[in-house]
Amino acid sequence: MKQTVSEQALALVEKKVSVARGNLTPQDAATATGVSVDEARDALSRLMELYITRVTADAEGNILFAFEYPLRRRGTKTAAEKWAEVKQSLWRGFKIFFKVWIGLMVIVYFAIMLILLIALMVAQRSSSGNDRDSRSDFGGGAVAGLLRVMSEGIQYAFWSRAYAGAMYDIDARGNRYRRVNTPRGIDARKKSFIIAIYDLALGPERPAADPLENEREIAAFLRAEKGVITPAEITALSGCAVADSEERLADYLVRFKGDPDITEEGVVVGQFEGFVSGTAANIDAPIVPYWNEVEPPYEHSGNSSGRNAAIIAMILFTLAVGAGMLAGGLETLRLYSRFFHTGAARFLIGYFPIAFSVLFLVTSLLRLPGARRREAERLARVREKKVMRVIFQQRLWRATADQIYFALVSIGEKEMKREEIPQVLQQVLPKLQGEIELAEDGDGVYVFDRIKREVEAAEARR
């Protein structure tokens, strides 16, 4: 792509782009500004580097630079994208906070609640009985001593800076969910119980997406296919709609220093001669079509039903004991320590575990519809990939639903039912800018003329 363009031509063309509300051909720009067609084309190419653009063709077969209007600079984010980032940041912060809280509750508070329940039973039994034999005195004394140690430990943990800091360091660095290397002898496929608790509340962690995966794939495709690509081929590689592929083509023209060209049939082709010339290095970069990309399923927790039942039982136990303490249990425990008569005890042993339990259960329940919806969307994409595969690979540019179904059966795809094909094609049709025509017998024929033209034009150019 040429980079040399005069400041005057650039300013004139940029002004006309705004007047034309973003849509301008080199010929239109030359007519409106008086610069030559080549200067106008270079100026539009330079503006394509600066602003979000789609590269397409107009009705007369000229290259059309369709800038997003109002003009938006490359790298800037829309309000929706910014809001999505804010939501992701808030969710990540909540997950970190809640994981630390879960670790504290599971490791410390469940044991505390169990001890308190035992102590409460002993206290109630000793207060209701008249006979205090030596065994009862021994049991009450042992529980009293244990509770005194626990109450002093709670106060020390929450009010001692040194101890609180140490606990924070242990939680931040020592929690098992942060482990990367699996210890020898432990099956990495089996989740620990603490990870299962995290996953029930917050969902299992998904593999991190590679932000440059598509770009690397396009670069490898250009080298393998003599530096020629069309929007239809970008759709086949990425799965995005053809209209979005026009925007991606503009981005790749900027990124890999290509030039837009148009064939005699009016097909826009990205030409990257400079990018592929002199590339003798053998770099292993895979080219994976969209229909071969594997997307992991969306799971609510990824745990077995038995493990989830055990976790929920623990949470409900913590909730019940906390409520019982507020309902009168702390009054009964006063005979062991004055700490259980304080407001701090009501907060730490009553309100705190109740708040955790309610938040845990509510968070898990609120995630359930979203997880099911995303999994349904993923399964819809899986069916869409199968249909797109036979359309592209078997060149079914004009085909009925029956022809597409039998094409799927011929390659071993037997999971899709015949009645599902029209529904999937309704999703694929706008993405590939296809149409429906009626055959003589009244059956619908799905026509993908644009995909056909672009695939054949790219093959002819190569």
C-alpha positions in Angstrom: 0.0 0.0 0.0 1.4 3.4 -0.9 2.2 5.7 1.9 3.2 8.8 0.0 0.3 11.3 -0.2 0.4 15.1 -0.1 -1.1 16.8 2.9 -3.2 18.9 0.7 -4.8 15.9 -1.1 -5.3 14.1 2.2 -7.1 17.1 3.8 -9.3 17.6 0.7 -10.3 14.0 0.5 -10.9 13.7 4.2 -13.3 16.6 4.1 -15.2 15.0 1.2 -15.4 11.8 3.1 -17.4 13.6 5.8 -19.6 15.3 3.2 -20.3 11.9 1.6 -21.2 10.5 5.0 -18.3 8.0 4.8 -18.9 6.4 1.4 -16.5 7.5 -1.3 -14.7 5.9 -4.4 -11.4 7.2 -5.8 -13.3 8.5 -8.8 -15.8 10.4 -6.6 -13.0 11.9 -4.5 -11.1 13.0 -7.7 -14.2 14.6 -9.1 -15.1 16.4 -5.9 -11.5 17.7 -5.1 -9.8 18.0 -8.4 -6.9 15.8 -7.5 -5.9 12.9 -9.7 -7.5 9.5 -9.3 -4.2 8.0 -8.1 -3.8 10.8 -5.5 -7.4 10.3 -4.4 -6.8 6.5 -4.1 -3.6 7.1 -2.1 -5.4 9.5 0.1 -8.3 7.1 0.8 -5.8 4.4 1.5 -4.1 6.6 4.0 -7.4 7.5 5.6 -8.2 3.8 5.8 -5.1 3.5 8.1 -6.5 6.2 10.3 -10.3 5.4 10.5 -12.4 2.3 10.7 -13.3 1.3 7.1 -15.0 -1.3 5.0 -13.6 -2.1 1.5 -16.3 -3.1 -1.0 -17.6 -2.2 -4.5 -20.2 0.1 -5.7 -22.9 -0.6 -8.3 -20.6 0.5 -11.2 -17.9 -1.9 -10.1 -15.5 0.7 -8.5 -13.7 0.2 -5.2 -15.8 1.8 -2.5 -14.2 3.0 0.8 -17.0 2.8 3.3 -15.8 4.6 6.4 -17.8 4.3 9.6 -19.7 7.5 10.0 -19.2 9.5 12.1 -15.5 8.8 11.5 -14.0 6.7 14.2 -10.2 6.3 14.5 -8.7 2.9 14.6 -8.0 1.7 18.1 -10.8 3.7 19.7 -13.6 1.8 21.3 -17.3 2.3 21.1 -19.4 3.0 24.2 -20.7 -0.6 24.1 -17.1 -1.9 24.1 -16.1 0.3 26.9 -19.1 -0.8 29.0 -18.3 -4.4 28.3 -14.7 -3.8 29.5 -16.1 -2.2 32.7 -18.4 -5.1 33.3 -15.5 -7.6 32.8 -13.3 -5.6 35.2 -16.0 -5.5 37.8 -16.6 -9.3 37.4 -12.9 -10.1 37.7 -12.7 -8.0 40.8 -15.7 -9.6 42.3 -14.3 -13.1 41.5 -11.0 -12.3 43.3 -12.8 -10.9 46.3 -15.3 -13.8 46.4 -12.6 -16.5 46.0 -10.7 -15.1 49.0 -14.0 -15.1 50.9 -14.8 -18.6 49.9 -11.4 -19.8 50.9 -11.8 -18.2 54.3 -15.3 -19.6 54.8 -14.4 -23.1 53.7 -11.1 -23.4 55.5 -11.9 -21.5 58.7 -15.6 -20.8 59.1 -17.0 -24.3 58.4 -14.9 -25.7 61.2 -15.9 -22.8 63.4 -19.6 -23.4 62.7 -19.2 -27.1 63.5 -17.4 -26.4 66.8 -20.0 -23.8 67.7 -22.8 -26.2 67.0 -21.2 -28.9 69.3 -20.6 -26.3 72.0 -24.2 -25.1 71.8 -25.5 -28.6 72.2 -23.2 -29.2 75.2 -24.2 -25.9 76.8 -27.9 -26.6 76.3 -27.6 -30.1 77.7 -25.6 -28.9 80.7 -28.0 -26.0 81.5 -31.1 -28.3 81.3 -29.7 -31.2 83.4 -29.4 -31.2 87.1 -26.8 -34.0 87.5 -23.2 -32.9 86.7 -21.0 -35.9 86.9 -17.3 -35.8 86.2 -17.7 -36.7 82.6 -20.0 -33.7 82.0 -17.7 -31.4 83.8 -14.8 -32.7 81.7 -16.8 -32.3 78.5 -18.0 -28.8 79.4 -14.5 -27.7 80.5 -12.9 -29.0 77.3 -15.4 -27.3 75.1 -15.1 -24.1 77.1 -11.4 -24.1 76.7 -11.7 -24.7 73.0 -14.1 -21.9 72.6 -12.0 -19.5 74.6 -9.1 -20.3 72.3 -11.3 -19.8 69.3 -12.8 -16.5 70.5 -9.3 -15.1 71.2 -8.1 -16.4 67.8 -11.0 -14.6 66.1 -10.3 -11.3 67.8 -6.6 -11.7 67.1 -7.3 -12.5 63.4 -9.5 -9.5 62.8 -7.9 -6.9 65.0 -4.2 -7.7 64.9 -2.5 -6.0 61.9 0.4 -8.5 61.8 -1.8 -11.5 61.9 -4.3 -10.1 59.4 -1.5 -9.2 57.0 -0.2 -12.7 57.3 -3.6 -14.2 56.6 -4.0 -11.9 53.5 -0.6 -13.0 52.2 -1.5 -16.7 52.7 -4.9 -16.2 50.9 -3.4 -14.3 48.0 -0.5 -16.6 47.4 -1.3 -19.9 48.9 -4.9 -20.6 47.8 -5.0 -23.8 45.7 -6.9 -22.1 42.9 -3.8 -20.1 42.1 -1.7 -23.2 41.6 -0.2 -23.7 38.2 1.9 -26.8 38.5 0.2 -30.0 39.4 2.0 -31.9 42.2 3.4 -35.3 41.2 0.9 -38.1 41.7 -2.2 -36.0 41.4 -4.5 -36.4 38.4 -4.8 -32.9 36.8 -8.2 -34.0 35.4 -9.7 -34.2 38.9 -10.6 -30.9 40.4 -9.9 -30.4 44.1 -12.9 -29.7 46.4 -12.0 -26.1 46.8 -11.9 -25.6 43.0 -15.3 -27.3 42.8 -16.7 -24.8 45.3 -15.3 -21.9 43.3 -16.8 -23.3 40.1 -20.2 -23.8 41.6 -20.3 -20.1 42.6 -18.4 -18.4 39.8 -18.3 -20.9 37.0 -15.3 -22.8 35.7 -12.4 -20.8 34.1 -12.5 -20.8 30.3 -9.3 -20.9 28.2 -8.0 -17.4 27.6 -8.6 -16.2 24.1 -5.7 -15.3 21.9 -6.3 -11.7 20.6 -4.1 -12.1 17.6 -5.1 -15.6 16.6 -7.1 -14.5 13.5 -4.3 -12.2 12.4 -1.7 -15.0 12.5 -4.1 -17.2 10.6 -4.7 -14.6 7.9 -0.9 -14.0 7.6 -0.3 -17.8 7.1 -3.2 -17.9 4.6 -1.7 -15.1 2.6 1.6 -16.9 2.4 0.0 -20.1 1.4 -2.4 -18.5 -1.2 0.0 -16.2 -3.0 -1.0 -13.0 -1.2 -4.6 -13.0 -2.4 -7.7 -13.0 -0.2 -11.4 -12.0 -0.4 -14.1 -11.2 2.2 -15.7 -14.6 1.6 -12.4 -16.4 2.5 -12.1 -14.2 5.6 -15.6 -15.4 6.6 -14.5 -19.0 6.0 -11.6 -18.6 8.3 -13.1 -16.5 11.1 -16.9 -17.2 10.9 -17.8 -13.5 10.9 -20.5 -12.1 8.5 -19.4 -11.1 5.0 -20.2 -7.5 5.8 -17.8 -7.7 8.8 -15.2 -9.3 6.6 -15.1 -6.2 4.5 -14.0 -4.3 7.6 -11.5 -6.9 8.5 -10.1 -6.8 4.9 -9.5 -3.1 5.4 -7.7 -3.8 8.6 -5.5 -6.5 7.0 -4.7 -4.2 4.1 -3.3 -1.8 6.7 -1.7 -4.4 8.9 0.0 -6.4 6.1 0.6 -3.5 3.7 -1.7 -4.7 1.0 -3.7 -3.0 -1.8 -7.4 -3.3 -2.6 -8.1 -4.3 -6.2 -11.2 -5.1 -8.2 -11.7 -7.8 -10.8 -13.6 -7.6 -14.1 -16.5 -9.2 -12.4 -16.6 -6.5 -9.7 -15.1 -8.5 -6.9 -12.9 -6.8 -4.4 -9.7 -8.6 -3.8 -7.0 -7.9 -1.3 -3.6 -8.1 -2.9 -0.5 -8.5 -0.7 2.4 -8.9 -3.1 4.9 -7.2 -0.9 3.9 -9.3 2.1 4.6 -12.6 0.5 7.6 -11.7 -1.6 10.9 -13.0 -0.3 9.4 -15.1 2.5 11.6 -18.2 2.5 11.5 -19.0 6.2 9.4 -22.1 7.1 7.2 -20.9 9.9 4.7 -23.3 11.2 1.4 -21.3 11.4 -1.7 -23.4 11.2 -4.7 -22.4 9.0 -7.9 -23.6 10.7 -11.2 -23.0 8.9 -14.0 -21.7 11.0 -15.9 -25.1 10.9 -12.8 -26.9 12.4 -12.4 -24.6 15.3 -13.3 -26.2 18.6 -15.2 -24.2 21.2 -15.3 -25.6 24.7 -18.8 -26.0 26.2 -20.3 -23.5 28.6 -20.9 -25.3 31.9 -22.6 -23.9 35.0 -20.1 -25.6 37.4 -18.5 -28.6 35.7 -19.0 -30.6 38.9 -20.8 -33.8 39.4 -24.3 -33.6 40.9 -23.1 -35.4 44.1 -20.3 -32.9 44.6 -22.6 -30.0 44.1 -25.0 -31.5 46.6 -22.2 -31.8 49.2 -21.2 -28.2 48.6 -24.7 -26.9 48.9 -25.1 -28.9 52.1 -22.0 -27.2 53.5 -23.3 -23.7 52.5 -26.8 -24.4 54.0 -25.2 -25.7 57.2 -23.2 -22.5 57.6 -26.3 -20.5 56.9 -28.4 -22.5 59.4 -25.8 -22.3 62.2 -25.3 -18.5 61.6 -29.1 -18.0 61.8 -29.2 -20.2 64.9 -26.5 -18.1 66.6 -28.5 -14.9 66.0 -31.7 -16.6 67.2 -30.3 -17.3 70.7 -27.3 -19.5 70.3 -24.9 -16.7 71.2 -26.8 -16.0 74.5 -26.4 -19.7 75.4 -22.6 -19.5 74.6 -22.1 -16.6 77.0 -21.2 -19.0 79.8 -18.0 -19.9 77.9 -16.8 -16.4 77.0 -17.9 -12.8 77.3 -16.9 -12.4 73.6 -20.1 -14.1 72.5 -22.1 -11.3 74.0 -20.5 -8.6 71.9 -21.6 -7.0 68.6 -18.4 -8.3 67.0 -19.5 -11.9 67.8 -23.0 -11.2 66.3 -21.3 -9.9 63.1 -18.6 -12.5 62.7 -20.5 -15.6 63.8 -24.0 -14.5 62.7 -24.3 -11.9 60.0 -21.0 -12.7 58.2 -21.6 -16.4 57.4 -25.3 -15.7 56.6 -24.3 -13.0 54.1 -21.7 -15.3 52.6 -24.1 -18.2 52.2 -26.9 -16.1 50.7 -24.4 -14.4 48.3 -23.0 -17.8 47.3 -26.4 -19.4 46.5 -27.7 -16.2 44.8 -24.6 -15.9 42.6 -24.8 -19.5 41.6 -28.5 -19.3 40.7 -28.2 -16.0 38.8 -25.4 -17.5 36.6 -27.5 -20.5 35.6 -29.7 -18.9 32.9 -26.7 -17.2 31.4 -24.7 -20.4 31.2 -27.6 -22.3 29.6 -28.1 -19.4 27.1 -24.4 -19.3 26.1 -24.3 -23.1 25.8 -27.4 -23.0 23.5 -25.7 -20.3 21.4 -22.6 -22.5 21.2 -24.5 -25.5 20.0 -26.2 -23.2 17.4 -22.7 -22.2 16.2 -21.7 -25.9 16.0 -24.6 -26.6 13.7 -23.9 -23.5 11.7 -20.2 -24.6 11.3 -21.3 -27.9 9.9 -23.6 -26.3 7.3 -21.0 -23.7 6.3 -18.4 -26.6 5.9 -20.4 -28.4 3.2 -21.4 -25.1 1.5 -17.7 -24.0 1.1 -16.0 -27.4 0.7 -18.6 -29.0 -1.7 -19.3 -25.7 -3.5 -23.1 -25.8 -2.8 -23.6 -22.3 -4.1 -27.2 -23.3 -5.1 -28.7 -26.0 -3.0 -31.9 -27.1 -1.4 -32.2 -28.1 2.3 -32.3 -31.8 1.2 -29.1 -31.4 -0.8 -27.3 -29.8 2.1 -28.6 -32.5 4.5 -27.4 -35.4 2.3 -24.0 -33.6 1.8 -23.7 -33.6 5.6 -24.5 -37.3 5.7 -22.0 -38.0 3.0 -19.1 -36.7 5.2 -20.3 -38.5 8.3 -22.3 -35.8 10.0 -25.3 -37.8 11.2 -26.1 -35.8 14.4 -28.1 -33.1 12.6 -31.7 -33.9 11.7 -33.3 -33.1 8.4 -35.8 -30.7 10.0 -33.0 -28.7 11.6 -31.4 -27.7 8.2 -33.8 -24.9 7.2 -33.5 -23.3 10.7 -29.7 -23.3 10.5 -29.8 -22.0 6.9 -31.9 -19.0 8.1 -29.0 -18.1 10.4 -26.3 -18.7 7.7 -28.2 -16.9 4.9 -27.7 -13.3 6.1 -24.2 -14.0 7.2 -23.2 -15.1 3.7 -25.5 -12.6 2.0 -27.4 -15.4 0.4 -30.9 -15.5 -1.0 -33.8 -17.9 -1.3 -35.3 -18.7 -4.7 -38.2 -20.9 -5.6 -37.6 -23.9 -7.8 -40.2 -25.2 -10.3 -41.5 -27.7 -7.8 -41.9 -25.0 -5.1 -38.9 -26.0 -3.0 -36.7 -23.3 -1.6 -33.2 -23.0 -3.2 -30.6 -21.4 -1.1 -28.3 -19.3 -3.4 -24.9 -17.9 -2.4 -23.9 -15.9 -5.4 -21.5 -13.5 -3.7 -19.6 -16.3 -2.0 -19.3 -18.1 -5.3 -18.0 -15.0 -7.1 -15.4 -14.1 -4.5 -14.1 -17.7 -4.1 -13.8 -18.1 -7.9 -12.3 -14.6 -8.3 -9.6 -15.4 -5.8 -8.8 -18.7 -7.4 -8.5 -17.0 -10.8 -6.3 -14.3 -9.5 -3.9 -16.8 -8.0 
